[in-house]
């Protein structure tokens, strides 16, 4: 008897397990329907699509035992999908009914005034300020669908609302609480110290207290209006390019225009060697403690055998996930492949292994370019086989990042060709459009950055990581013109990358392009700029950031 965790078979549930272990609590996994009878408290963490979660529970014979558990009055804590399945339905999949514990729908965000998915750190404020959790802590959200807070349209669902969160001009329920049920739309296991404290608070309650939760004692739920200020913060991401050095050890490296080796003509002991800026797990821990909002690990080395046999990289992910409680993106090798013995591996299978190891998102590079080329050849419709489509269908589009590597393609100032709408004219009289590349920037393709951005969004990408080969390692600042083109083409979050050299460059990119987050690598690794320096500069300019 005791605490059990429910795993429906998809998504990163290991992070929640790591959090509970970190807090000093013990748990058991639900392994069969009969385990529900043994549980005195149950946590259902999950990411992914509503349909996948419901079908996954049903196919494992866990759906009806879960219903029975909820009716029994024993404590339940649902996270993300674990909260959404409590509702009656979801517009994400109209054919799949939810558990119906909460009489209301899950609906998609309005994307007319903002990027969707809602991704990042946002505030949860109490519906009833006199009760419950701290209303001024930031928590990490990543979702395209939500339970909208509307006491007029959904009065019964609104009575379950414990906190609400604002995105754009929409208010949605960020936590539910009533009787034995508690649920969060955000991911406490990825919300740093605030999230860990929330989980610990629930676990330290007696089981009697967990089973008798309340919101308001009198009166209907209040009608609340959106506030003028936006509370979603801008994210600062620390990126680590990981590859094997000449001795075969995985190290964090950084290149200039993608060259990661020390200059061979310099008389030093490391001349010509892979640049070594630290060990990936140790650096990840350092950035977490420094206040990074997310971490990104990109495997830029050639796989020894196949992505699923690259055990050192999987070990890095597992170890980092045990000490880092913010989102972790993994890139490199997320594609269809064939093992040396002829066994075929799909991108979906590879992504699943990394999710189970502790990743929250996967980054796709060259494969995304090829997928968009097929999309355009087929008249703008995907064939359902690309890595983007297959992973997004199972795990949700919020789990799929596409990493873009464009470079300038110079043209005459009078250029009037097919990419004329994307031509940039510089003050020096030069003109160019941004051409996409594959294979780490070594090969160009007949595809513009705008065409690629629109294509991957159509296929199901949830976020774009926009690199700049021309700016990489220069310290001259982000390529604002490149980012402006991408932002004008899509309604999904965009991460700015390449070129940052000072805190002011982060201020510029957020002020002038509207991107949701910005990433840096070398300046953080070499401690030329600290994450706190960046956040201090942003806060001084009135740009919302999460401060520890």
NUNU-554342 format. One record per residue (C-alpha): residue number from 1; residue in three letters; x, y, z. Coordinates in nm, 3 decimals. Layout:
<sites>
SITE   i  aa       x       y       z
SITE NUM ALA       X       Y       Z
...
</sites>
This chain:
<sites>
SITE   i  aa       x       y       z
SITE   1 UNK   0.000   0.000   0.000
SITE   2 UNK   0.117   0.361  -0.057
SITE   3 UNK   0.203   0.603  -0.335
SITE   4 UNK   0.177   0.477  -0.694
SITE   5 UNK   0.268   0.642  -1.027
SITE   6 UNK   0.065   0.574  -1.341
SITE   7 UNK   0.246   0.550  -1.675
SITE   8 UNK   0.018   0.518  -1.976
SITE   9 UNK   0.306   0.433  -2.209
SITE  10 UNK   0.412   0.759  -2.370
SITE  11 UNK   0.590   1.076  -2.270
SITE  12 UNK   0.853   1.163  -2.015
SITE  13 UNK   0.734   1.024  -1.682
SITE  14 UNK   1.088   0.967  -1.557
SITE  15 UNK   1.125   1.333  -1.465
SITE  16 UNK   0.843   1.311  -1.213
SITE  17 UNK   0.994   0.992  -1.073
SITE  18 UNK   1.327   1.173  -1.038
SITE  19 UNK   1.157   1.461  -0.859
SITE  20 UNK   0.987   1.237  -0.606
SITE  21 UNK   1.313   1.055  -0.539
SITE  22 UNK   1.497   1.387  -0.504
SITE  23 UNK   1.242   1.494  -0.241
SITE  24 UNK   1.301   1.176  -0.042
SITE  25 UNK   0.970   1.002  -0.105
SITE  26 UNK   0.911   0.647  -0.223
SITE  27 UNK   0.667   0.520  -0.484
SITE  28 UNK   0.570   0.217  -0.691
SITE  29 UNK   0.476   0.207  -1.058
SITE  30 UNK   0.131   0.086  -1.159
SITE  31 UNK   0.223  -0.237  -1.338
SITE  32 UNK  -0.122  -0.396  -1.377
SITE  33 UNK  -0.489  -0.310  -1.323
SITE  34 UNK  -0.478  -0.482  -0.985
SITE  35 UNK  -0.226  -0.229  -0.856
SITE  36 UNK  -0.498   0.035  -0.833
SITE  37 UNK  -0.644  -0.159  -0.540
SITE  38 UNK  -0.310  -0.134  -0.359
SITE  39 UNK  -0.266   0.241  -0.409
SITE  40 UNK  -0.360   0.477  -0.127
SITE  41 UNK  -0.243   0.779  -0.333
SITE  42 UNK  -0.195   0.804  -0.710
SITE  43 UNK  -0.005   1.043  -0.936
SITE  44 UNK  -0.070   1.043  -1.310
SITE  45 UNK   0.201   1.246  -1.492
SITE  46 UNK   0.204   1.274  -1.867
SITE  47 UNK   0.274   1.463  -2.183
SITE  48 UNK   0.135   1.399  -2.526
SITE  49 UNK  -0.190   1.399  -2.715
SITE  50 UNK  -0.529   1.353  -2.546
SITE  51 UNK  -0.623   1.066  -2.777
SITE  52 UNK  -0.292   0.887  -2.716
SITE  53 UNK  -0.341   0.908  -2.340
SITE  54 UNK  -0.699   0.780  -2.343
SITE  55 UNK  -0.625   0.505  -2.594
SITE  56 UNK  -0.306   0.411  -2.409
SITE  57 UNK  -0.497   0.368  -2.084
SITE  58 UNK  -0.772   0.168  -2.254
SITE  59 UNK  -0.535  -0.063  -2.444
SITE  60 UNK  -0.356  -0.152  -2.120
SITE  61 UNK  -0.676  -0.217  -1.934
SITE  62 UNK  -0.614   0.081  -1.705
SITE  63 UNK  -0.897   0.317  -1.798
SITE  64 UNK  -1.179   0.157  -1.599
SITE  65 UNK  -0.960   0.085  -1.293
SITE  66 UNK  -0.862   0.454  -1.300
SITE  67 UNK  -1.230   0.555  -1.303
SITE  68 UNK  -1.293   0.326  -1.008
SITE  69 UNK  -0.995   0.467  -0.821
SITE  70 UNK  -1.122   0.824  -0.864
SITE  71 UNK  -1.471   0.725  -0.744
SITE  72 UNK  -1.319   0.561  -0.436
SITE  73 UNK  -1.222   0.897  -0.289
SITE  74 UNK  -0.853   0.815  -0.258
SITE  75 UNK  -0.606   1.102  -0.336
SITE  76 UNK  -0.523   1.170  -0.700
SITE  77 UNK  -0.268   1.413  -0.849
SITE  78 UNK  -0.285   1.461  -1.227
SITE  79 UNK  -0.016   1.647  -1.422
SITE  80 UNK  -0.075   1.797  -1.771
SITE  81 UNK  -0.249   1.513  -1.959
SITE  82 UNK  -0.316   1.362  -1.616
SITE  83 UNK  -0.529   1.669  -1.545
SITE  84 UNK  -0.682   1.704  -1.892
SITE  85 UNK  -0.821   1.349  -1.901
SITE  86 UNK  -1.036   1.439  -1.600
SITE  87 UNK  -1.249   1.659  -1.826
SITE  88 UNK  -1.540   1.537  -2.037
SITE  89 UNK  -1.388   1.595  -2.381
SITE  90 UNK  -1.110   1.759  -2.581
SITE  91 UNK  -1.124   1.938  -2.916
SITE  92 UNK  -0.782   1.783  -2.981
SITE  93 UNK  -0.965   1.459  -3.049
SITE  94 UNK  -1.345   1.496  -3.061
SITE  95 UNK  -1.391   1.119  -3.091
SITE  96 UNK  -1.221   1.037  -2.760
SITE  97 UNK  -1.416   1.098  -2.440
SITE  98 UNK  -1.240   1.194  -2.120
SITE  99 UNK  -1.313   1.056  -1.775
SITE 100 UNK  -1.588   1.313  -1.719
SITE 101 UNK  -1.495   1.383  -1.358
SITE 102 UNK  -1.496   1.755  -1.440
SITE 103 UNK  -1.797   1.859  -1.654
SITE 104 UNK  -1.629   2.073  -1.914
SITE 105 UNK  -1.420   2.060  -2.234
SITE 106 UNK  -1.053   2.098  -2.314
SITE 107 UNK  -1.018   2.348  -2.600
SITE 108 UNK  -0.741   2.484  -2.820
SITE 109 UNK  -0.591   2.822  -2.751
SITE 110 UNK  -0.687   3.106  -2.983
SITE 111 UNK  -0.378   3.156  -3.200
SITE 112 UNK  -0.491   3.484  -3.355
SITE 113 UNK  -0.297   3.699  -3.108
SITE 114 UNK  -0.021   3.469  -2.984
SITE 115 UNK   0.196   3.168  -3.052
SITE 116 UNK   0.058   2.821  -2.987
SITE 117 UNK   0.169   2.602  -2.807
SITE 118 UNK   0.171   2.806  -2.488
SITE 119 UNK   0.528   2.731  -2.391
SITE 120 UNK   0.731   2.869  -2.104
SITE 121 UNK   0.715   2.999  -1.749
SITE 122 UNK   0.393   3.167  -1.643
SITE 123 UNK   0.218   3.270  -1.323
SITE 124 UNK  -0.060   3.075  -1.155
SITE 125 UNK  -0.285   3.302  -0.949
SITE 126 UNK  -0.540   3.179  -0.702
SITE 127 UNK  -0.908   3.205  -0.779
SITE 128 UNK  -0.967   3.234  -0.404
SITE 129 UNK  -0.665   3.424  -0.264
SITE 130 UNK  -0.734   3.322   0.094
SITE 131 UNK  -0.668   2.954   0.018
SITE 132 UNK  -0.402   2.736  -0.138
SITE 133 UNK  -0.071   2.782  -0.309
SITE 134 UNK   0.145   3.086  -0.362
SITE 135 UNK   0.003   3.297  -0.644
SITE 136 UNK   0.330   3.458  -0.746
SITE 137 UNK   0.542   3.158  -0.842
SITE 138 UNK   0.629   3.079  -1.201
SITE 139 UNK   0.566   2.729  -1.334
SITE 140 UNK   0.655   2.569  -1.664
SITE 141 UNK   0.376   2.516  -1.919
SITE 142 UNK   0.388   2.344  -2.256
SITE 143 UNK   0.049   2.278  -2.418
SITE 144 UNK  -0.177   2.376  -2.706
SITE 145 UNK  -0.507   2.285  -2.537
SITE 146 UNK  -0.650   2.403  -2.208
SITE 147 UNK  -0.956   2.421  -1.985
SITE 148 UNK  -1.073   2.778  -2.029
SITE 149 UNK  -1.185   2.958  -1.717
SITE 150 UNK  -1.538   3.076  -1.796
SITE 151 UNK  -1.790   3.069  -1.508
SITE 152 UNK  -2.067   3.168  -1.748
SITE 153 UNK  -2.015   2.906  -2.021
SITE 154 UNK  -1.879   2.633  -1.793
SITE 155 UNK  -2.001   2.710  -1.440
SITE 156 UNK  -1.948   2.359  -1.299
SITE 157 UNK  -1.596   2.327  -1.438
SITE 158 UNK  -1.511   2.669  -1.293
SITE 159 UNK  -1.591   2.545  -0.943
SITE 160 UNK  -1.294   2.309  -0.976
SITE 161 UNK  -1.052   2.592  -1.055
SITE 162 UNK  -0.793   2.643  -0.784
SITE 163 UNK  -0.562   2.871  -0.987
SITE 164 UNK  -0.588   3.036  -1.324
SITE 165 UNK  -0.323   3.157  -1.567
SITE 166 UNK  -0.338   3.419  -1.839
SITE 167 UNK  -0.203   3.374  -2.190
SITE 168 UNK  -0.272   3.657  -2.429
SITE 169 UNK  -0.626   3.761  -2.341
SITE 170 UNK  -0.737   3.411  -2.244
SITE 171 UNK  -0.772   3.282  -1.889
SITE 172 UNK  -0.742   2.909  -1.836
SITE 173 UNK  -0.747   2.675  -1.539
SITE 174 UNK  -0.391   2.598  -1.433
SITE 175 UNK  -0.476   2.386  -1.128
SITE 176 UNK  -0.791   2.202  -1.022
SITE 177 UNK  -0.875   2.102  -0.668
SITE 178 UNK  -1.179   1.938  -0.512
SITE 179 UNK  -1.224   1.655  -0.265
SITE 180 UNK  -0.964   1.388  -0.349
SITE 181 UNK  -0.854   1.539  -0.682
SITE 182 UNK  -0.567   1.779  -0.743
SITE 183 UNK  -0.428   1.854  -1.090
SITE 184 UNK  -0.186   2.090  -1.262
SITE 185 UNK  -0.176   2.194  -1.625
SITE 186 UNK   0.186   2.294  -1.578
SITE 187 UNK   0.473   2.055  -1.508
SITE 188 UNK   0.587   2.091  -1.146
SITE 189 UNK   0.867   1.841  -1.210
SITE 190 UNK   1.005   2.086  -1.468
SITE 191 UNK   0.935   2.403  -1.269
SITE 192 UNK   1.253   2.419  -1.064
SITE 193 UNK   1.240   2.488  -0.691
SITE 194 UNK   0.880   2.616  -0.702
SITE 195 UNK   0.757   2.299  -0.870
SITE 196 UNK   0.947   2.069  -0.638
SITE 197 UNK   0.803   2.257  -0.339
SITE 198 UNK   0.449   2.210  -0.470
SITE 199 UNK   0.496   1.833  -0.516
SITE 200 UNK   0.656   1.806  -0.174
SITE 201 UNK   0.371   1.999  -0.014
SITE 202 UNK   0.113   1.756  -0.155
SITE 203 UNK   0.319   1.450  -0.058
SITE 204 UNK   0.370   1.573   0.298
SITE 205 UNK   0.000   1.613   0.361
SITE 206 UNK  -0.168   1.324   0.534
SITE 207 UNK  -0.375   1.104   0.305
SITE 208 UNK  -0.681   1.235   0.482
SITE 209 UNK  -0.585   1.592   0.393
SITE 210 UNK  -0.515   1.495   0.030
SITE 211 UNK  -0.863   1.342   0.009
SITE 212 UNK  -1.054   1.645   0.144
SITE 213 UNK  -0.936   1.940  -0.065
SITE 214 UNK  -1.155   2.248  -0.104
SITE 215 UNK  -1.167   2.571  -0.301
SITE 216 UNK  -1.432   2.823  -0.196
SITE 217 UNK  -1.671   2.750   0.086
SITE 218 UNK  -1.947   2.982  -0.032
SITE 219 UNK  -2.076   3.142  -0.348
SITE 220 UNK  -2.026   3.077  -0.721
SITE 221 UNK  -1.682   3.104  -0.883
SITE 222 UNK  -1.589   3.468  -0.944
SITE 223 UNK  -1.584   3.627  -1.287
SITE 224 UNK  -1.227   3.737  -1.351
SITE 225 UNK  -1.096   3.959  -1.628
SITE 226 UNK  -0.760   3.937  -1.806
SITE 227 UNK  -0.497   4.176  -1.678
SITE 228 UNK  -0.330   4.431  -1.901
SITE 229 UNK   0.021   4.300  -1.839
SITE 230 UNK   0.139   3.968  -1.979
SITE 231 UNK   0.291   3.721  -1.735
SITE 232 UNK   0.451   3.468  -1.970
SITE 233 UNK   0.825   3.522  -1.935
SITE 234 UNK   1.092   3.527  -2.201
SITE 235 UNK   1.306   3.213  -2.174
SITE 236 UNK   1.685   3.200  -2.158
SITE 237 UNK   1.821   2.866  -2.281
SITE 238 UNK   2.170   2.727  -2.230
SITE 239 UNK   2.274   2.501  -2.517
SITE 240 UNK   2.545   2.236  -2.507
SITE 241 UNK   2.683   2.087  -2.827
SITE 242 UNK   2.795   1.738  -2.725
SITE 243 UNK   3.034   1.524  -2.925
SITE 244 UNK   3.309   1.270  -2.878
SITE 245 UNK   3.660   1.408  -2.857
SITE 246 UNK   3.956   1.230  -3.012
SITE 247 UNK   3.982   1.003  -2.708
SITE 248 UNK   3.618   0.896  -2.745
SITE 249 UNK   3.484   1.086  -2.440
SITE 250 UNK   3.172   1.298  -2.468
SITE 251 UNK   3.248   1.665  -2.408
SITE 252 UNK   3.070   1.996  -2.453
SITE 253 UNK   3.225   2.185  -2.741
SITE 254 UNK   3.156   2.500  -2.939
SITE 255 UNK   3.256   2.601  -3.287
SITE 256 UNK   3.288   2.914  -3.492
SITE 257 UNK   3.082   2.876  -3.808
SITE 258 UNK   3.040   2.514  -3.694
SITE 259 UNK   3.413   2.432  -3.675
SITE 260 UNK   3.461   2.273  -3.332
SITE 261 UNK   3.836   2.211  -3.346
SITE 262 UNK   4.102   2.437  -3.202
SITE 263 UNK   4.300   2.621  -3.466
SITE 264 UNK   4.576   2.393  -3.596
SITE 265 UNK   4.819   2.677  -3.662
SITE 266 UNK   4.832   2.786  -3.297
SITE 267 UNK   5.125   2.650  -3.096
SITE 268 UNK   4.937   2.494  -2.803
SITE 269 UNK   4.893   2.143  -2.669
SITE 270 UNK   4.533   2.139  -2.791
SITE 271 UNK   4.600   2.262  -3.145
SITE 272 UNK   4.374   2.073  -3.387
SITE 273 UNK   4.185   1.893  -3.109
SITE 274 UNK   3.811   1.906  -3.045
SITE 275 UNK   3.742   2.213  -2.831
SITE 276 UNK   3.660   2.092  -2.479
SITE 277 UNK   3.450   2.328  -2.266
SITE 278 UNK   3.342   2.081  -2.000
SITE 279 UNK   3.146   1.767  -1.923
SITE 280 UNK   2.780   1.778  -2.027
SITE 281 UNK   2.622   1.659  -1.700
SITE 282 UNK   2.831   1.893  -1.486
SITE 283 UNK   2.758   2.190  -1.712
SITE 284 UNK   2.386   2.108  -1.716
SITE 285 UNK   2.381   2.112  -1.335
SITE 286 UNK   2.569   2.443  -1.331
SITE 287 UNK   2.322   2.609  -1.567
SITE 288 UNK   2.024   2.478  -1.373
SITE 289 UNK   2.163   2.630  -1.054
SITE 290 UNK   2.236   2.954  -1.240
SITE 291 UNK   1.869   2.994  -1.336
SITE 292 UNK   1.852   2.872  -1.697
SITE 293 UNK   1.488   2.835  -1.803
SITE 294 UNK   1.565   2.540  -2.028
SITE 295 UNK   1.861   2.330  -2.134
SITE 296 UNK   1.941   2.191  -2.474
SITE 297 UNK   2.179   1.901  -2.544
SITE 298 UNK   2.263   1.857  -2.912
SITE 299 UNK   2.453   1.544  -3.008
SITE 300 UNK   2.672   1.664  -3.295
SITE 301 UNK   2.901   1.361  -3.307
SITE 302 UNK   2.849   1.075  -3.550
SITE 303 UNK   2.664   0.789  -3.385
SITE 304 UNK   2.883   0.491  -3.315
SITE 305 UNK   2.624   0.240  -3.436
SITE 306 UNK   2.275   0.392  -3.426
SITE 307 UNK   2.083   0.640  -3.212
SITE 308 UNK   1.944   0.363  -2.992
SITE 309 UNK   2.289   0.212  -2.941
SITE 310 UNK   2.455   0.539  -2.850
SITE 311 UNK   2.461   0.446  -2.484
SITE 312 UNK   2.699   0.723  -2.369
SITE 313 UNK   2.458   0.992  -2.491
SITE 314 UNK   2.159   0.816  -2.336
SITE 315 UNK   2.354   0.795  -2.011
SITE 316 UNK   2.416   1.171  -2.028
SITE 317 UNK   2.044   1.236  -2.067
SITE 318 UNK   1.953   1.007  -1.776
SITE 319 UNK   2.215   1.160  -1.547
SITE 320 UNK   2.120   1.517  -1.636
SITE 321 UNK   1.749   1.447  -1.578
SITE 322 UNK   1.828   1.330  -1.225
SITE 323 UNK   1.966   1.668  -1.121
SITE 324 UNK   1.803   1.917  -1.358
SITE 325 UNK   1.438   2.011  -1.299
SITE 326 UNK   1.377   2.239  -1.596
SITE 327 UNK   1.289   2.130  -1.952
SITE 328 UNK   1.552   1.935  -2.142
SITE 329 UNK   1.566   1.922  -2.522
SITE 330 UNK   1.770   1.653  -2.698
SITE 331 UNK   1.882   1.675  -3.058
SITE 332 UNK   2.089   1.465  -3.296
SITE 333 UNK   1.992   1.146  -3.473
SITE 334 UNK   1.615   1.182  -3.431
SITE 335 UNK   1.541   1.018  -3.765
SITE 336 UNK   1.461   0.688  -3.931
SITE 337 UNK   1.772   0.472  -3.935
SITE 338 UNK   1.900   0.119  -3.977
SITE 339 UNK   2.118  -0.062  -3.723
SITE 340 UNK   2.432  -0.244  -3.839
SITE 341 UNK   2.241  -0.574  -3.814
SITE 342 UNK   1.973  -0.446  -4.052
SITE 343 UNK   1.711  -0.363  -3.787
SITE 344 UNK   1.506  -0.061  -3.893
SITE 345 UNK   1.448   0.209  -3.633
SITE 346 UNK   1.188   0.480  -3.678
SITE 347 UNK   1.230   0.838  -3.563
SITE 348 UNK   0.931   0.784  -3.335
SITE 349 UNK   1.106   0.490  -3.170
SITE 350 UNK   1.427   0.690  -3.123
SITE 351 UNK   1.238   0.986  -2.976
SITE 352 UNK   1.054   0.754  -2.739
SITE 353 UNK   1.379   0.620  -2.597
SITE 354 UNK   1.506   0.972  -2.529
SITE 355 UNK   1.176   1.075  -2.372
SITE 356 UNK   1.192   0.773  -2.143
SITE 357 UNK   1.549   0.865  -2.052
SITE 358 UNK   1.441   1.210  -1.935
SITE 359 UNK   1.410   1.439  -2.239
SITE 360 UNK   1.107   1.666  -2.266
SITE 361 UNK   1.147   1.771  -2.629
SITE 362 UNK   1.342   1.641  -2.927
SITE 363 UNK   1.510   1.856  -3.188
SITE 364 UNK   1.501   1.760  -3.556
SITE 365 UNK   1.740   1.916  -3.809
SITE 366 UNK   1.819   1.797  -4.160
SITE 367 UNK   1.529   1.552  -4.165
SITE 368 UNK   1.290   1.844  -4.131
SITE 369 UNK   1.432   2.003  -4.446
SITE 370 UNK   1.381   1.683  -4.645
SITE 371 UNK   1.027   1.650  -4.507
SITE 372 UNK   0.937   2.002  -4.622
SITE 373 UNK   1.081   1.933  -4.966
SITE 374 UNK   0.846   1.631  -4.989
SITE 375 UNK   0.559   1.842  -4.855
SITE 376 UNK   0.608   2.103  -5.126
SITE 377 UNK   0.641   1.836  -5.396
SITE 378 UNK   0.306   1.691  -5.283
SITE 379 UNK   0.124   2.023  -5.306
SITE 380 UNK   0.143   2.124  -4.941
SITE 381 UNK   0.018   1.806  -4.775
SITE 382 UNK   0.226   1.579  -4.556
SITE 383 UNK   0.229   1.205  -4.612
SITE 384 UNK   0.223   1.126  -4.240
SITE 385 UNK   0.562   0.952  -4.242
SITE 386 UNK   0.802   1.230  -4.145
SITE 387 UNK   0.966   1.241  -3.804
SITE 388 UNK   0.779   1.563  -3.727
SITE 389 UNK   0.438   1.413  -3.805
SITE 390 UNK   0.483   1.078  -3.635
SITE 391 UNK   0.630   1.220  -3.313
SITE 392 UNK   0.378   1.504  -3.290
SITE 393 UNK   0.088   1.264  -3.336
SITE 394 UNK   0.189   1.055  -3.036
SITE 395 UNK   0.356   1.306  -2.804
SITE 396 UNK   0.192   1.630  -2.914
SITE 397 UNK   0.346   1.903  -3.128
SITE 398 UNK   0.488   2.071  -2.817
SITE 399 UNK   0.743   1.786  -2.798
SITE 400 UNK   0.888   1.859  -3.144
SITE 401 UNK   1.149   2.130  -3.202
SITE 402 UNK   1.287   2.193  -3.549
SITE 403 UNK   1.640   2.332  -3.564
SITE 404 UNK   1.699   2.551  -3.872
SITE 405 UNK   2.048   2.630  -4.007
SITE 406 UNK   2.016   2.903  -4.272
SITE 407 UNK   2.289   3.112  -4.433
SITE 408 UNK   2.286   3.419  -4.650
SITE 409 UNK   2.254   3.370  -5.025
SITE 410 UNK   2.363   3.696  -5.187
SITE 411 UNK   2.177   3.842  -5.486
SITE 412 UNK   2.175   4.166  -5.682
SITE 413 UNK   1.993   4.456  -5.517
SITE 414 UNK   1.749   4.451  -5.810
SITE 415 UNK   1.664   4.081  -5.748
SITE 416 UNK   1.303   4.004  -5.848
SITE 417 UNK   1.308   3.625  -5.825
SITE 418 UNK   1.091   3.373  -5.637
SITE 419 UNK   1.231   3.472  -5.293
SITE 420 UNK   1.188   3.848  -5.344
SITE 421 UNK   0.955   3.873  -5.043
SITE 422 UNK   1.236   3.745  -4.820
SITE 423 UNK   1.520   3.955  -4.956
SITE 424 UNK   1.706   4.169  -4.703
SITE 425 UNK   1.891   4.478  -4.822
SITE 426 UNK   2.176   4.585  -4.597
SITE 427 UNK   2.315   4.931  -4.540
SITE 428 UNK   2.633   4.826  -4.720
SITE 429 UNK   2.447   4.786  -5.049
SITE 430 UNK   2.439   4.407  -5.034
SITE 431 UNK   2.120   4.204  -5.068
SITE 432 UNK   2.045   3.845  -4.970
SITE 433 UNK   1.786   3.587  -4.880
SITE 434 UNK   1.835   3.309  -4.625
SITE 435 UNK   1.894   2.967  -4.775
SITE 436 UNK   1.843   2.652  -4.570
SITE 437 UNK   2.116   2.395  -4.521
SITE 438 UNK   2.154   2.034  -4.404
SITE 439 UNK   2.437   1.824  -4.262
SITE 440 UNK   2.549   2.084  -4.012
SITE 441 UNK   2.553   2.365  -4.265
SITE 442 UNK   2.773   2.181  -4.515
SITE 443 UNK   2.511   2.148  -4.790
SITE 444 UNK   2.262   2.408  -4.915
SITE 445 UNK   1.912   2.325  -5.039
SITE 446 UNK   1.676   2.509  -5.271
SITE 447 UNK   1.458   2.621  -4.983
SITE 448 UNK   1.427   2.957  -4.808
SITE 449 UNK   1.400   2.999  -4.433
SITE 450 UNK   1.044   3.128  -4.466
SITE 451 UNK   0.942   2.830  -4.675
SITE 452 UNK   1.098   2.591  -4.428
SITE 453 UNK   0.940   2.759  -4.125
SITE 454 UNK   0.593   2.747  -4.276
SITE 455 UNK   0.642   2.390  -4.390
SITE 456 UNK   0.749   2.247  -4.055
SITE 457 UNK   0.466   2.431  -3.879
SITE 458 UNK   0.223   2.267  -4.123
SITE 459 UNK   0.374   1.925  -4.052
SITE 460 UNK   0.329   1.966  -3.676
SITE 461 UNK   0.641   2.125  -3.525
SITE 462 UNK   0.574   2.301  -3.196
SITE 463 UNK   0.881   2.523  -3.180
SITE 464 UNK   1.156   2.655  -3.408
SITE 465 UNK   1.521   2.692  -3.309
SITE 466 UNK   1.666   2.942  -3.556
SITE 467 UNK   2.044   2.932  -3.592
SITE 468 UNK   2.252   3.160  -3.810
SITE 469 UNK   2.561   3.018  -3.977
SITE 470 UNK   2.676   3.370  -4.062
SITE 471 UNK   2.652   3.494  -3.701
SITE 472 UNK   2.759   3.179  -3.515
SITE 473 UNK   3.049   3.251  -3.280
SITE 474 UNK   3.085   3.614  -3.387
SITE 475 UNK   2.952   3.784  -3.072
SITE 476 UNK   2.792   4.048  -3.297
SITE 477 UNK   2.438   3.984  -3.175
SITE 478 UNK   2.148   3.781  -3.305
SITE 479 UNK   2.050   3.813  -3.671
SITE 480 UNK   1.741   4.026  -3.616
SITE 481 UNK   1.644   4.037  -3.983
SITE 482 UNK   1.650   3.659  -4.009
SITE 483 UNK   1.438   3.619  -3.697
SITE 484 UNK   1.188   3.879  -3.811
SITE 485 UNK   1.129   3.683  -4.132
SITE 486 UNK   1.068   3.360  -3.939
SITE 487 UNK   0.835   3.526  -3.686
SITE 488 UNK   0.629   3.673  -3.968
SITE 489 UNK   0.571   3.329  -4.120
SITE 490 UNK   0.460   3.117  -3.822
SITE 491 UNK   0.239   3.114  -3.513
SITE 492 UNK   0.452   2.879  -3.309
SITE 493 UNK   0.722   2.976  -3.056
SITE 494 UNK   1.063   3.074  -3.191
SITE 495 UNK   1.403   3.040  -3.021
SITE 496 UNK   1.674   3.283  -3.131
SITE 497 UNK   2.024   3.137  -3.157
SITE 498 UNK   2.373   3.232  -3.277
SITE 499 UNK   2.568   3.551  -3.232
SITE 500 UNK   2.500   3.665  -2.875
SITE 501 UNK   2.798   3.835  -2.718
SITE 502 UNK   2.653   4.063  -2.450
SITE 503 UNK   2.339   4.094  -2.230
SITE 504 UNK   2.218   4.380  -2.449
SITE 505 UNK   2.189   4.146  -2.745
SITE 506 UNK   1.915   3.957  -2.561
SITE 507 UNK   1.731   4.283  -2.496
SITE 508 UNK   1.753   4.368  -2.866
SITE 509 UNK   1.622   4.034  -2.988
SITE 510 UNK   1.319   4.036  -2.759
SITE 511 UNK   1.239   4.401  -2.821
SITE 512 UNK   1.280   4.394  -3.198
SITE 513 UNK   1.163   4.050  -3.311
SITE 514 UNK   0.910   3.921  -3.057
SITE 515 UNK   1.073   3.578  -3.026
SITE 516 UNK   0.972   3.378  -2.720
SITE 517 UNK   1.319   3.269  -2.611
SITE 518 UNK   1.688   3.312  -2.681
SITE 519 UNK   1.971   3.063  -2.664
SITE 520 UNK   2.344   3.092  -2.613
SITE 521 UNK   2.629   2.849  -2.575
SITE 522 UNK   2.991   2.965  -2.594
SITE 523 UNK   2.950   3.288  -2.396
SITE 524 UNK   2.790   3.089  -2.114
SITE 525 UNK   3.045   2.806  -2.129
SITE 526 UNK   3.338   3.046  -2.115
SITE 527 UNK   3.158   3.259  -1.853
SITE 528 UNK   3.199   3.570  -2.062
SITE 529 UNK   2.833   3.641  -1.987
SITE 530 UNK   2.632   3.489  -1.702
SITE 531 UNK   2.268   3.390  -1.720
SITE 532 UNK   2.198   3.623  -1.428
SITE 533 UNK   2.360   3.909  -1.622
SITE 534 UNK   2.120   3.847  -1.909
SITE 535 UNK   1.813   3.829  -1.686
SITE 536 UNK   1.918   4.139  -1.496
SITE 537 UNK   1.947   4.334  -1.820
SITE 538 UNK   1.607   4.213  -1.938
SITE 539 UNK   1.437   4.293  -1.607
SITE 540 UNK   1.588   4.643  -1.610
SITE 541 UNK   1.422   4.699  -1.948
SITE 542 UNK   1.083   4.575  -1.826
SITE 543 UNK   1.100   4.250  -2.019
SITE 544 UNK   0.938   3.972  -1.810
SITE 545 UNK   1.182   3.702  -1.697
SITE 546 UNK   1.184   3.439  -1.428
SITE 547 UNK   1.411   3.542  -1.142
SITE 548 UNK   1.512   3.292  -0.879
</sites>
